[in-house]
């Protein structure tokens, strides 16, 4: 029996167990940076396999599986573990039992798939040498955990990183592995504008912070349409403008909140710099002042080319070349797996979880009706395990 056949058989035998895990995590979701019970269940599962589990402050974990063959290379397999502040809409047998909290992005499936891969790898240590490090990462939804994993040094032993994400717009059974930009950077910004209050009947006696803010909101879109190459995707989204105290008073202050999304580091830095210049100069023209504060949620997720081709080969060996999509358009959503890939070369695969006969599996992520076809767990579990073996036994020495 080939290695691929061995892994697929082991995954098939464990499928019901992995489905049960996914449903447990779906019923017991926890918000970002509060994944306490989730941590405890992961520790329980990994400890039952004889693995030593280490904590990465605050709510991330890692554990190592050492192969029995010669080898000193290491690969990190990552799964994110947090849920969203979403009230689940559907009365499934495994619906969330936590009011207002739901795994509406598939992270429950990511946890279960990586635990499933751990079970397979532990039983098949004889197939590889070196180390597989399993990382269960907190706080992806708030752009927090990826930075913390990198800062902890948990990646320092590795020469490759790999992760998966469910994809509700890809048919179950298919896998997307696209070299280059896959997801955008995510930067939050807060622009604080200071003016001077006055009665609206005497605008010359005041400095209208609301008017200044309005000019910034409109002009910011020119940074996208006139300052960036149209073929280079970038977005400035402004979701909140707060200003004023009464209908007949010139606003003394205003606050704009929004986000910048870009697919390359160069564009990201350019737009951040120019938005700050725009805000400050616009405020100055009308007699006010402005300051901007950025929060770095995540870098652009750019799949490293060699890693991507490796993962494509592995996926093709498992599922057939016709099931491997290699040219999916990039998304302006973010994912802090980007921070891991920036530190150690790697790839992020998107596992199809949609089934046309089950409409809820085709709704967008973060939707209150979000669900997956659980056959996707077979794909993710096998891909995690087989890619780790292939990298350690073949690709690392190629």
C-alpha positions in Angstrom: 0.0 0.0 0.0 1.4 3.4 -1.0 1.7 6.3 1.5 -1.2 8.1 0.0 -3.4 5.0 0.2 -2.3 4.5 3.8 -3.2 8.1 4.7 -6.5 8.1 2.9 -7.5 4.8 4.6 -6.6 6.2 8.0 -8.5 9.4 7.4 -11.6 7.4 6.3 -11.5 5.3 9.4 -11.4 8.4 11.6 -14.0 10.4 9.7 -16.8 9.9 12.1 -14.6 10.9 15.0 -13.4 14.1 13.3 -17.0 15.0 12.4 -17.9 14.5 16.1 -15.0 16.9 17.1 -16.2 19.5 14.6 -19.7 19.4 16.0 -18.5 19.7 19.5 -16.5 22.8 18.7 -19.4 24.2 16.7 -21.7 23.7 19.7 -19.2 25.4 22.1 -17.8 28.4 20.3 -15.6 31.0 22.0 -14.8 34.5 20.9 -11.3 35.7 20.0 -8.8 35.8 22.9 -11.3 33.9 25.1 -10.8 30.3 23.8 -10.4 28.7 27.2 -12.7 25.7 26.9 -11.5 25.2 23.3 -7.9 25.1 24.5 -8.9 22.5 27.2 -10.5 20.2 24.7 -7.6 20.5 22.2 -5.2 19.7 25.1 -7.3 16.7 26.1 -7.3 15.3 22.5 -3.6 15.8 21.9 -2.6 14.5 25.4 -4.6 11.3 24.7 -2.2 10.8 21.7 0.8 11.0 24.0 1.7 14.5 22.9 3.1 17.2 25.1 1.1 20.4 24.7 2.7 23.9 25.1 0.9 27.2 25.6 1.6 30.3 23.6 0.2 33.3 25.6 -2.6 33.9 25.7 -4.7 31.2 24.1 -2.7 29.5 21.4 -1.2 26.0 21.7 1.4 23.8 20.0 2.5 20.2 20.1 5.2 18.2 18.3 5.0 14.9 16.5 8.4 13.4 15.9 8.8 10.8 13.1 10.7 7.5 13.4 12.8 7.9 10.2 16.0 9.9 10.1 15.5 13.6 9.5 16.0 17.0 11.1 13.5 19.2 9.1 10.3 20.6 10.6 7.0 21.8 9.3 4.3 23.9 11.1 0.7 23.0 10.5 -1.7 25.8 11.7 -5.4 25.9 12.5 -7.2 29.0 13.8 -9.7 28.4 16.7 -11.8 31.4 17.4 -15.5 32.1 16.7 -17.5 35.2 15.8 -20.1 37.4 17.6 -22.9 36.0 15.4 -26.3 34.5 16.5 -26.8 31.2 14.7 -30.0 31.2 12.7 -30.6 27.5 12.1 -31.8 24.9 14.5 -29.3 22.1 13.7 -28.7 19.3 16.1 -25.2 20.7 16.6 -26.1 24.4 16.6 -24.2 26.8 18.9 -25.2 26.5 22.5 -23.7 29.9 23.3 -26.1 32.9 22.6 -24.6 35.4 20.2 -21.5 33.4 19.4 -21.0 31.1 16.4 -18.4 29.3 14.4 -19.5 31.1 11.2 -16.2 30.9 9.4 -15.3 27.3 9.6 -12.7 27.4 12.4 -14.4 24.5 14.1 -13.6 22.5 11.0 -10.0 23.7 11.0 -9.5 22.5 14.6 -11.1 19.2 14.0 -9.1 18.6 10.8 -5.8 19.4 12.5 -6.6 17.1 15.4 -7.6 14.5 12.9 -4.3 14.9 11.1 -2.5 14.5 14.4 -4.2 11.2 15.0 -3.2 10.0 11.6 0.4 11.2 11.9 0.9 9.7 15.4 -0.2 6.3 14.1 2.1 6.6 11.1 5.3 8.0 12.5 7.1 5.2 10.6 6.4 7.1 7.3 8.4 10.2 8.1 11.4 11.7 9.9 11.8 15.2 11.5 9.1 17.1 13.3 5.5 18.1 12.6 4.6 21.1 14.9 0.8 21.5 15.3 -0.2 25.1 16.1 -3.7 26.0 17.2 -3.9 29.7 16.9 -6.2 32.1 18.8 -7.6 35.4 17.7 -7.5 35.2 13.9 -10.8 37.1 13.5 -9.3 40.2 15.3 -5.8 40.1 13.7 -4.1 39.1 16.9 -3.0 35.5 17.2 -0.7 35.3 14.1 1.5 38.0 15.5 1.7 36.3 18.9 2.6 33.0 17.4 5.5 34.5 15.5 6.7 36.6 18.5 6.7 33.4 20.7 9.3 31.7 18.6 7.1 28.7 17.9 8.0 28.9 14.2 11.8 29.0 14.8 12.3 25.3 14.3 10.5 25.1 11.0 11.5 25.6 7.4 7.9 25.4 6.1 4.4 26.5 7.2 1.0 25.2 6.0 -2.6 25.9 6.8 -6.1 25.4 5.4 -9.3 27.3 5.4 -12.8 26.2 4.5 -14.3 27.8 1.3 -18.0 28.1 0.9 -17.7 29.1 -2.8 -15.7 26.0 -3.8 -17.3 22.6 -4.3 -16.6 20.0 -1.6 -13.8 17.7 -2.8 -11.9 20.5 -4.5 -8.8 22.3 -3.1 -7.5 25.8 -4.0 -3.8 26.4 -3.8 -2.8 29.5 -5.7 0.8 30.9 -5.6 1.2 34.6 -4.9 -1.3 37.0 -3.3 -4.4 35.3 -1.9 -5.7 37.7 0.7 -5.3 41.3 1.5 -3.6 43.1 4.3 -5.9 44.5 6.9 -5.2 47.8 8.7 -7.7 49.5 10.9 -7.5 53.3 11.0 -8.9 56.0 13.3 -8.8 59.6 12.1 -9.4 62.1 14.9 -10.3 65.7 13.7 -10.3 68.7 15.9 -12.1 71.9 15.1 -13.9 74.6 17.0 -17.6 74.8 18.1 -19.9 77.6 17.1 -23.6 78.2 16.3 -24.4 77.1 12.7 -25.6 80.7 12.0 -22.0 81.9 12.5 -19.9 79.3 10.8 -17.0 81.7 10.5 -16.6 81.7 14.2 -16.0 78.0 14.3 -14.0 75.3 12.5 -16.3 72.6 11.2 -14.8 69.2 12.0 -17.8 67.4 10.4 -17.2 69.2 7.1 -13.5 68.4 7.3 -14.3 64.8 7.9 -16.7 64.7 5.0 -14.1 66.0 2.7 -11.6 63.4 3.9 -14.2 60.6 3.3 -14.8 61.7 -0.2 -11.2 62.5 -1.1 -9.9 59.2 0.3 -11.4 57.3 -2.6 -9.1 59.2 -5.0 -6.1 57.5 -3.4 -7.5 54.3 -4.8 -8.7 55.5 -8.2 -5.9 58.1 -8.9 -2.9 57.1 -6.9 -2.7 53.4 -7.3 -2.3 51.4 -10.5 -5.8 50.2 -11.4 -4.6 46.6 -11.9 -3.3 46.6 -8.3 -6.3 45.8 -6.0 -6.6 48.1 -3.0 -9.6 49.2 -1.0 -10.2 52.0 1.5 -13.4 51.2 3.4 -14.9 53.8 5.8 -17.6 52.3 8.0 -18.1 54.9 10.7 -18.1 58.7 11.0 -19.0 60.2 14.4 -19.3 64.0 14.8 -21.3 66.8 16.5 -23.5 67.3 19.5 -26.6 69.0 18.1 -28.2 69.8 14.7 -27.5 73.5 15.1 -23.9 73.5 16.4 -20.8 73.5 14.3 -19.1 70.2 15.2 -16.0 70.7 17.3 -14.6 67.2 16.7 -15.1 64.2 14.4 -13.8 60.6 14.2 -13.5 58.5 11.1 -13.0 54.8 11.4 -12.2 52.4 8.5 -9.9 49.9 7.0 -7.3 49.7 4.2 -7.0 46.4 2.3 -4.1 45.8 -0.2 -2.5 42.8 -1.8 1.1 43.9 -1.7 3.3 45.4 1.1 4.3 48.2 -1.2 0.8 49.3 -1.9 -0.2 48.9 1.7 2.5 51.3 2.9 1.9 53.8 0.1 -1.8 54.1 0.9 -1.3 54.3 4.6 1.2 57.1 4.1 -0.9 59.0 1.6 -4.1 58.7 3.7 -2.3 60.3 6.7 -1.1 63.1 4.4 -4.5 63.6 3.0 -6.2 63.8 6.4 -3.7 66.2 7.9 -3.6 68.5 4.9 -7.4 68.6 4.5 -7.9 69.5 8.1 -5.2 72.2 7.9 -6.8 73.8 4.8 -10.1 74.4 6.8 -8.3 75.5 10.0 -8.4 72.3 11.9 -6.1 69.5 12.8 -6.1 65.8 12.3 -4.2 62.8 13.6 -4.4 59.2 12.4 -3.9 55.9 14.3 -3.4 52.6 12.6 -3.7 49.1 14.0 -2.0 46.3 12.0 -4.3 43.4 11.9 -2.5 41.4 9.3 -0.1 41.5 6.3 -1.1 40.4 2.8 -1.3 36.7 2.6 1.1 35.8 -0.2 1.6 32.1 -0.9 5.3 31.3 -1.4 5.7 29.8 -4.9 7.8 26.7 -4.1 5.5 25.8 -1.1 2.4 26.3 -3.3 3.7 23.9 -6.0 4.6 21.4 -3.3 1.1 21.5 -1.8 -0.5 21.3 -5.3 1.5 18.1 -6.0 0.3 16.6 -2.7 -3.3 17.6 -3.3 -3.2 16.1 -6.8 -1.8 12.8 -5.4 -4.6 12.6 -2.9 -7.6 13.9 -4.9 -6.6 14.0 -8.6 -5.3 17.0 -10.6 -8.8 17.9 -11.7 -9.7 18.7 -8.1 -6.8 21.2 -7.6 -7.6 24.8 -8.5 -4.4 26.8 -9.0 -5.6 30.2 -10.2 -8.4 31.5 -7.9 -8.7 35.3 -7.8 -7.3 37.0 -4.7 -9.7 38.2 -2.0 -9.7 41.5 -0.2 -10.5 39.7 3.0 -7.6 39.1 5.4 -6.2 36.2 7.3 -3.3 36.4 9.7 -1.8 33.1 8.5 0.0 35.7 6.5 2.2 36.5 9.5 3.3 32.8 9.7 4.2 32.7 6.0 6.1 36.0 6.3 8.2 34.4 9.0 8.7 30.9 7.5 7.9 30.2 3.8 4.6 28.4 3.3 1.2 28.0 1.7 -2.4 28.4 2.6 -4.9 26.0 0.9 -8.7 26.6 0.6 -10.7 23.5 1.0 -14.1 23.4 -0.7 -17.0 23.0 1.7 -20.0 23.8 -0.6 -22.7 21.3 -1.6 -25.3 22.5 -4.0 -27.9 20.3 -2.4 -27.4 22.0 1.0 -27.8 25.7 0.5 -26.4 26.7 3.9 -23.0 25.3 2.8 -22.9 27.9 0.0 -23.7 31.1 2.0 -20.8 33.5 2.7 -18.5 33.2 5.6 -19.6 35.2 8.7 -23.3 34.6 7.7 -25.7 33.5 10.5 -26.6 30.4 8.4 -23.1 29.3 7.6 -22.4 25.6 7.5 -20.1 23.1 5.8 -20.4 19.8 4.0 -18.6 17.6 6.5 -17.0 15.6 3.7 -14.6 18.6 3.6 -13.1 17.3 6.8 -11.8 14.2 5.0 -10.1 16.5 2.5 -8.5 18.9 5.1 -7.4 16.0 7.4 -5.7 14.1 4.6 -4.1 17.3 3.1 -2.7 18.3 6.5 -1.2 14.9 7.1 0.0 14.0 3.6 1.6 17.4 3.0 3.6 17.2 6.2 4.9 13.7 5.3 5.7 14.7 1.7 7.5 17.8 2.9 9.6 16.0 5.4 10.4 13.0 3.3 10.6 14.5 -0.2 10.2 18.2 -0.7 12.7 19.3 2.0 15.4 17.4 0.4 14.5 18.0 -3.2 
